[in-house]
Amino acid sequence: MTEIPTTDPAELRRWRADTPAAGAGRIHLNNAGAALMPLPVFNAIHHHLDREMRLGGYEAAAEVEGRIGRVYDEVAGLLHAPGAHNIALVENATVAFAQALSAFDPGPGDVVLTTRNDYASNQLMYLSLAERRGVEIVRADDLPEGGVDPDSIRTLLRRHRPALVAVTWVPTNSGLVQPVEEVGRICAEEDVPYLVDGCQAVGQMPVHVESLRCDFLAGTGRKFLRGPRGTGFLYVSDRALAAGHKPLFLDMRGADWVGADLYELRADARRFENWEFAYALLMGLGEAAWYARGVGVATAWERARALALRVRRRLEEIDGIRVLDRGAELCAIVTAEVEGRAAGDVVVSLREQGINTSAIDRVSAVIDMDEKGAATALRISPHYYNTEAEIDAALAALESLVRGPP
Ligand SMILES: Cc1ncc(COP(=O)(O)O)c(C=O)c1O
């Protein structure tokens, strides 16, 4: 069976002790949906909500002003960004992505170069730009083994001189890891702005924004990072800040209204934020970034990906299951078609047995799903705090579901 990297048993015990659902009868394999928050994250949120109730929302925020600053430091540290000034905190990855996209304001004839596997909501934003602004959306070719072909990116980039290249690092719908560093090198060589959707990557695998050479990277709190729902962030490079990139709709967080027809833009990435915040969730996000760095993202990545490989290999042994993952590099997201069953129904049956997974339908990734000829897919996404025994129990439950009653 698959080689799982040796994990210090005491470490694993500590991670699981911080995760109340672990070992309490629930097997959580839906970390690509929303991972389980560790206790310190929950406690930070709970504590701040308590202060809001007792003190008042604005007063409680004033009390933790220094700690709010540290949330930016933690997120910047997690992404290996130059500093807190590169980070904007927002509600989710979609908002972060939209804010970045809006900075480019492409018009008729301008090209956005992307991939066939970019996230559904991002594809919808591109289509909306095409419809309303006459922008041309160009998708680079994939390699035969799956994943975008960097040579196709280079060719299309030279042909079209796009206003922007946008790539989803880890698509929601398959185990694929896109070659974002290579694409970044090409964009840098050709001097074209580069936006990365890092939503499924942050917390799952090490992120070094400067190695990616991206101008923007959008992320979310609740997935592999183990933060609360309703949190997201946007990394904005020093180059993008210096170029004056700003969202289409600024608000009073991003700029000061200094004269009737005049505003002054913030110097840092917070120009991409909204004024209002769920401060309790922000406290949780900071704690999640701190916790992830404490575990070690490289350690988490190595273990989660090995657990996923164990899932993939077991699935391949079950009759009536087709593993759908493609790509030269695969991650801790595993997708499979269950013959004769809608994935949503399988998710419900497994959940009734205390096993959390999720389902992908065609509209989540229409190009990919049509190419694979799959209508729905079961998604199993382990994390470092899962155990081999949990994987085996979940797969045994799935196998008996597929086989049906004896
Ligand atoms: C690859 C990818 N990008 C973006 C998103 C959107 O993230 P959010 O729901 O935080 O806006 C998701 C959510 O599943 C995703 O998988």
The ligand as an SDF file (V2000), in Angstrom:
LIG
                    3D

 16 16  0  0  0  0  0  0  0  0999 V2000
  -10.3800   26.4710   -7.1190 C   0  0  0  0  0  0  0  0  0  0  0  0
  -11.3660   27.3150   -6.3940 C   0  0  0  0  0  0  0  0  0  0  0  0
  -11.3320   28.6360   -6.5680 N   0  0  0  0  0  0  0  0  0  0  0  0
  -12.2040   29.4510   -5.9440 C   0  0  0  0  0  0  0  0  0  0  0  0
  -13.1670   28.9470   -5.1140 C   0  0  0  0  0  0  0  0  0  0  0  0
  -14.1100   29.8870   -4.4660 C   0  0  0  0  0  0  0  0  0  0  0  0
  -13.7810   30.0550   -3.1360 O   0  0  0  0  0  0  0  0  0  0  0  0
  -14.7740   30.8430   -2.1680 P   0  0  0  0  0  0  0  0  0  0  0  0
  -15.9690   29.9560   -2.0090 O   0  0  0  0  0  0  0  0  0  0  0  0
  -13.9960   31.0430   -0.9190 O   0  0  0  0  0  0  0  0  0  0  0  0
  -15.1350   32.1030   -2.8220 O   0  0  0  0  0  0  0  0  0  0  0  0
  -13.2380   27.5640   -4.8980 C   0  0  0  0  0  0  0  0  0  0  0  0
  -14.2740   27.0170   -4.0190 C   0  0  0  0  0  0  0  0  0  0  0  0
  -14.5490   25.8390   -4.0170 O   0  0  0  0  0  0  0  0  0  0  0  0
  -12.3190   26.7330   -5.5490 C   0  0  0  0  0  0  0  0  0  0  0  0
  -12.3410   25.4170   -5.3810 O   0  0  0  0  0  0  0  0  0  0  0  0
  1  2  1  0
  2  3  1  0
  2 15  2  0
  3  4  2  0
  4  5  1  0
  5  6  1  0
  5 12  2  0
  6  7  1  0
  7  8  1  0
  8  9  2  0
  8 10  1  0
  8 11  1  0
 12 13  1  0
 12 15  1  0
 13 14  2  0
 15 16  1  0
M  END
$$$$
